[in-house]
Amino acid sequence: MTPETVLAFGRTAMEMLVTVCAPVLLVALVVGLAVSLFQAVTQINEATLSFLPKLLAVLTALAIAGPWMVAQLTDWIRQVLLSIPAAIG
């Protein structure tokens, strides 16, 4: 296994990580920004007000994007496992 092969596996792993995590992280970012803006406008400083909407939004995003995320990861893991013999030999 050459260093280039290891770097290629690492690069594709990082790309897959960003691809799979992006929808949930973007939802959390948007909801957090909206709640923070609401708190700034109304001057309400309640910790649970910022936590609960983000939690519900992330759970909803996971419920919607979860099957797609699992399918992406399964396809990538299958591809990696099938390419191991070629990388070793």
N, C-alpha and C positions, 0 to 999 in steps of 0.2 A: 504494500500500500504506500503510495507516494505521498509526499506532503501536499501536492496539488489536489490529490483525491480527498484528503482529509479536509483541506480548506474548502473544497467544493461542497462536501457534505455539511460542513459547518455553516457555509453561506446559505445553502438551501434551507437548513434548519432555522436559521435566523429569519429568512424571508417567510417561511411558513409560520413562525411564531408571530411575526408582525401581521401577517394576513389573517390569522385566526383570531388574534386578540383585538384587532382594530375595531370591529363593530361594537363590542362591549365597552371598550375604553372610550370610544367616541360618544356613545350614549351617556356614559358617566360624566364625561367632560361637559357635554351640552347641558345636561340636567343640573350639574353642579354650578355651572355658570349662571343658568337661569335662576336657581334658588339663591345664589349669592347676590345677584342683581335685585331680586325681590326683597331680600333681607336688607340690602343697602337702601332701597327706596323706602321701605316701611320702617326701617330702624329696629327691626326685630332681631335680637341676637339669641336665638334658641338653637342649641346644638342638635337637638332631635329634628328640627325643621330641615336642616341640611342633610341629615343622615337618611331619614326615612324615604324621601322621594328618590334619592340616588339608589337606595337598596331596591325599591320597587321597579325602577327603570332598568337596573342591571338584571334583575331576575326576569323581567319581561324580555329584554334583549337576549338573554340566554335561552329562554323558552322559544323565541322565534328563530334565532340564529344557531341554536344548539345542534340541530340535525346537520346543518351545513358544515359547522365546525368539526363535528365528529367524522363526517364523510371526507372532508379535506385531510384531516389527520390520518384517517385510515388509509386513504389512497397514498399519502406520502410515506407512511410506515411500510406499506406493502412494496412500494417502489424501492425504498432503502433496503429492505430485506432481500428483495430479488436481485439487487445490484451488488450485494456483498460478495458472492462468488467471483464476479468479474473484477471486483476491486482487489481481492486477495490474490488472485491468480495472475 
